[in-house]
Amino acid sequence: MCEFDALAIIGVTGVLSFFVGLIVELTKELPGIVRLPTKLYAIIVSAVVCEMALWVYAGFAGIAATWYAALLALFASFVVSAISVFGRDMLGEIYSRYKLREFYSRYKQK
């Protein structure tokens, strides 16, 4: 059995979320995909990316990918899709709030 440390899990989750967000943003305007809601499309892309990541990791590590590993990758795909969909929005909101406060504080000082 492999031991995972928390930093590796967080790092892999972040990288997968980045790739899911990138794939969704680049392909959501394609003809067949434009009819799907973006959040549903992000969940589908996330499930595919997480399952592919599991199989790639199992191939490189030389271990067998079991049915429960595939099931756990599917559960993890919901976390990855949530981070990729809502993370960018929250980060943008925090950034805009900080920039506005900084602007107003500089404006009042003058």
C-alpha positions as CSV (number, residue, x, y, z in Angstrom):
1,M,0.0,0.0,0.0
2,C,1.3,3.4,-0.9
3,E,1.5,6.2,1.6
4,F,0.4,9.7,0.5
5,D,1.2,12.8,2.3
6,A,-1.3,15.7,2.4
7,L,0.9,18.1,0.5
8,A,1.0,15.8,-2.5
9,I,-2.7,15.3,-2.5
10,I,-3.4,19.0,-2.3
11,G,-0.9,19.6,-5.1
12,V,-2.4,17.0,-7.4
13,T,-5.9,18.4,-6.6
14,G,-4.7,21.9,-7.5
15,V,-3.1,20.8,-10.7
16,L,-6.1,18.8,-11.8
17,S,-8.4,21.7,-11.0
18,F,-6.2,24.0,-13.1
19,F,-6.3,21.6,-16.1
20,V,-10.1,21.1,-15.7
21,G,-10.7,24.8,-15.6
22,L,-8.4,25.3,-18.6
23,I,-10.1,22.6,-20.7
24,V,-13.6,23.9,-19.8
25,E,-12.7,27.5,-20.7
26,L,-11.1,26.5,-24.0
27,T,-13.8,24.1,-25.2
28,K,-17.1,25.3,-23.8
29,E,-18.0,27.2,-27.0
30,L,-17.6,24.2,-29.3
31,P,-20.8,23.3,-31.3
32,G,-22.0,20.3,-29.4
33,I,-20.9,21.5,-25.9
34,V,-22.4,25.0,-26.0
35,R,-25.9,23.6,-25.2
36,L,-24.6,22.0,-21.9
37,P,-24.6,24.1,-18.7
38,T,-21.0,25.0,-17.9
39,K,-21.1,23.5,-14.4
40,L,-22.3,20.2,-15.7
41,Y,-19.7,20.2,-18.4
42,A,-17.0,20.9,-15.8
43,I,-18.2,17.9,-13.8
44,I,-18.0,15.7,-16.9
45,V,-14.5,17.0,-17.8
46,S,-13.4,16.6,-14.2
47,A,-14.5,13.0,-14.1
48,V,-12.7,12.2,-17.3
49,V,-9.5,14.0,-16.2
50,C,-9.4,12.4,-12.8
51,E,-10.0,8.9,-14.1
52,M,-7.2,9.5,-16.7
53,A,-4.9,10.7,-14.0
54,L,-5.6,7.6,-12.0
55,W,-4.7,5.3,-14.9
56,V,-1.6,7.3,-15.9
57,Y,-0.4,7.2,-12.3
58,A,-1.1,3.5,-12.0
59,G,0.8,2.9,-15.2
60,F,3.9,4.9,-14.1
61,A,3.9,3.5,-10.6
62,G,3.5,0.0,-11.8
63,I,0.5,-0.7,-9.6
64,A,-2.9,-2.2,-10.5
65,A,-5.7,0.3,-10.6
66,T,-8.6,-1.3,-8.7
67,W,-12.3,-0.7,-8.9
68,Y,-12.3,1.1,-5.6
69,A,-9.5,3.4,-6.8
70,A,-11.6,4.3,-9.8
71,L,-14.6,4.9,-7.6
72,L,-12.5,7.2,-5.3
73,A,-11.2,9.0,-8.4
74,L,-14.8,9.6,-9.4
75,F,-15.6,11.0,-5.9
76,A,-12.5,13.2,-6.1
77,S,-13.6,14.5,-9.4
78,F,-16.5,16.3,-7.7
79,V,-14.0,18.1,-5.4
80,V,-11.8,19.0,-8.4
81,S,-14.8,20.4,-10.4
82,A,-16.0,22.4,-7.4
83,I,-12.5,23.9,-7.0
84,S,-12.2,24.7,-10.7
85,V,-15.7,26.2,-11.0
86,F,-16.0,28.2,-7.8
87,G,-12.3,28.8,-7.0
88,R,-11.7,31.1,-9.9
89,D,-14.8,33.1,-9.1
90,M,-13.9,33.4,-5.4
91,L,-10.4,34.4,-6.2
92,G,-11.6,37.1,-8.7
93,E,-14.0,38.4,-6.1
94,I,-11.4,38.6,-3.4
95,Y,-9.0,40.3,-5.8
96,S,-11.6,42.9,-6.9
97,R,-12.5,43.7,-3.3
98,Y,-8.9,44.2,-2.3
99,K,-8.2,46.4,-5.3
100,L,-11.2,48.5,-4.7
101,R,-10.3,49.0,-1.1
102,E,-6.8,49.9,-2.0
103,F,-8.1,52.4,-4.6
104,Y,-10.5,54.1,-2.2
105,S,-7.9,54.2,0.6
106,R,-5.4,56.0,-1.8
107,Y,-8.2,58.3,-3.0
108,K,-9.2,59.4,0.5
109,Q,-5.6,60.2,1.4
110,K,-5.2,62.7,-1.3
